Amino acid sequence: MQGNNRPVDPDVTRRSYLTASAAGLLGMAGLSGSVSAQDLSDATSALAAQTSAPEDPEIPDKGYLVAALGDGIYWITEGVYQMLFLTTGEGVVVVDAPPTIGQNILAAIDEVTDEPITHVVYSHYHADHIGAATLYPDDAEYIAHVGTARFLDRVGDDNRPSPTTVFGPRTNATPSTAGQQERPDRRHVDGNSYTLEVGDQRLELEHRGPNHAAGNVFIHAPTHRVLMFVDVVFPRWIPFQNLAESSDIPGYIRAHDQILEYDFDTLVAGHLTRLGTPADVRTQREFVTDLEANCREAIATVDLGQVVQERQPTNLWETFAAYLDETSRVAADATLETWGNDRLRGADVFMQSHAATMIESLRIDFGVLGPFGL
């Protein structure tokens, strides 16, 4: 990439990416650590097999796929994460910076245009989606919701530069003294929506309440009928564990309906090799609805006294753990009766974690306390 962008490491290949990703995702040591080459090779093959299906686009040997979604709008994936960028005639707008794609982001952009990167949009603050933003030019405009900015101000991660433009409500709250202070050159736009217009491209950013993360935003390219909304829907896959590690489960549930209020054909959901559609959102909404119903039923029917009699707990935490384990098992089993047929891939892997997360949210967020309520 020309202009302000950093050079691309020519040694980043599909094989080196997959090896590193398998090591990281499976908790292994680095390439020079104690894991054997055969172990890494086996893990790489398993990862590639688990994250692809015959109908998915193939990831080239170079380690990433870059493809057009319309006139001047492109997506990039390496099979595990996804991001967007737009060419505008006046510079490139990038949305997110997954570290697993890393410097291949710049290689992908360089295949398409010589325009420099001028604008960076953060979907939310999680490092697995924006932790390579340090690759982008220092003088680019970094845009995020104020919730994302405040978190980044607090943690002070150099790999996630603090936004220069934020939108959302103002507050007198200050970051923790353990972190950084708000950058003095920051521009603050009131309101929970922000329209970014650069050259001939337009992105509409909107924050509609907490869901997966406090500052997670909807990123809509209306001309292209493309919506990017990260870490809520996993097209044709079960969500990642614990309902995608979402910080606000009521907001996570509500977000499915909010997505469907947009006019879009293509959903860039942040993960895996495939793009999504409104039908994928409706399918996952049905799954979440079934899961919630089964969790409510488990809370209503699991007998705490019977659990105590069978498990013979010796202290209060053990009692709670036994009860919650049993309710989540019952709810997961009931949900798997409908969803354990690969309608959503990997349904058996995280189902009990989803049930446990939903049950705890029903208890403490919705007040469905079962034997511990009035």
Rosetta blueprint (number, residue, H / E / L):
1 M L
2 Q L
3 G L
4 N L
5 N L
6 R L
7 P L
8 V L
9 D L
10 P L
11 D L
12 V L
13 T L
14 R H
15 R H
16 S H
17 Y H
18 L H
19 T H
20 A H
21 S H
22 A H
23 A H
24 G H
25 L H
26 L L
27 G L
28 M L
29 A L
30 G L
31 L L
32 S L
33 G L
34 S L
35 V L
36 S L
37 A H
38 Q H
39 D H
40 L H
41 S H
42 D H
43 A H
44 T H
45 S H
46 A H
47 L H
48 A H
49 A H
50 Q H
51 T L
52 S L
53 A L
54 P L
55 E L
56 D L
57 P L
58 E L
59 I L
60 P L
61 D L
62 K L
63 G L
64 Y L
65 L E
66 V E
67 A E
68 A E
69 L E
70 G E
71 D L
72 G L
73 I E
74 Y E
75 W E
76 I E
77 T E
78 E L
79 G L
80 V L
81 Y E
82 Q E
83 M E
84 L E
85 F E
86 L E
87 T E
88 T L
89 G L
90 E L
91 G L
92 V E
93 V E
94 V E
95 V E
96 D L
97 A L
98 P L
99 P L
100 T L
101 I L
102 G L
103 Q L
104 N H
105 I H
106 L H
107 A H
108 A H
109 I H
110 D H
111 E H
112 V H
113 T L
114 D L
115 E L
116 P L
117 I E
118 T E
119 H E
120 V E
121 V E
122 Y L
123 S L
124 H L
125 Y L
126 H L
127 A H
128 D H
129 H H
130 I H
131 G L
132 A L
133 A H
134 T H
135 L H
136 Y L
137 P L
138 D L
139 D L
140 A L
141 E E
142 Y E
143 I E
144 A E
145 H E
146 V H
147 G H
148 T H
149 A H
150 R H
151 F H
152 L H
153 D H
154 R H
155 V H
156 G L
157 D L
158 D L
159 N L
160 R L
161 P L
162 S L
163 P L
164 T L
165 T E
166 V E
167 F E
168 G L
169 P L
170 R L
171 T L
172 N L
173 A L
174 T L
175 P L
176 S L
177 T L
178 A L
179 G L
180 Q L
181 Q L
182 E L
183 R L
184 P L
185 D L
186 R L
187 R E
188 H E
189 V E
190 D L
191 G L
192 N L
193 S E
194 Y E
195 T E
196 L E
197 E E
198 V E
199 G L
200 D L
201 Q E
202 R E
203 L E
204 E E
205 L E
206 E E
207 H L
208 R L
209 G L
210 P L
211 N L
212 H L
213 A L
214 A L
215 G L
216 N L
217 V L
218 F E
219 I E
220 H E
221 A E
222 P L
223 T L
224 H L
225 R L
226 V E
227 L E
228 M E
229 F L
230 V L
231 D L
232 V L
233 V L
234 F L
235 P L
236 R L
237 W E
238 I L
239 P L
240 F L
241 Q H
242 N H
243 L H
244 A H
245 E H
246 S L
247 S L
248 D L
249 I H
250 P H
251 G H
252 Y H
253 I H
254 R H
255 A H
256 H H
257 D H
258 Q H
259 I H
260 L H
261 E L
262 Y L
263 D L
264 F L
265 D L
266 T E
267 L E
268 V E
269 A L
270 G L
271 H E
272 L L
273 T L
274 R L
275 L L
276 G E
277 T L
278 P H
279 A H
280 D H
281 V H
282 R H
283 T H
284 Q H
285 R H
286 E H
287 F H
288 V H
289 T H
290 D H
291 L H
292 E H
293 A H
294 N H
295 C H
296 R H
297 E H
298 A H
299 I H
300 A H
301 T H
302 V L
303 D L
304 L H
305 G H
306 Q H
307 V H
308 V H
309 Q H
310 E H
311 R H
312 Q L
313 P L
314 T L
315 N L
316 L H
317 W H
318 E H
319 T H
320 F H
321 A H
322 A H
323 Y H
324 L H
325 D H
326 E H
327 T H
328 S H
329 R H
330 V H
331 A H
332 A H
333 D H
334 A H
335 T H
336 L H
337 E H
338 T H
339 W H
340 G L
341 N L
342 D L
343 R L
344 L L
345 R E
346 G L
347 A H
348 D H
349 V H
350 F H
351 M H
352 Q H
353 S H
354 H H
355 A H
356 A H
357 T H
358 M H
359 I H
360 E H
361 S H
362 L H
363 R H
364 I H
365 D L
366 F L
367 G L
368 V L
369 L L
370 G H
371 P H
372 F H
373 G L
374 L L
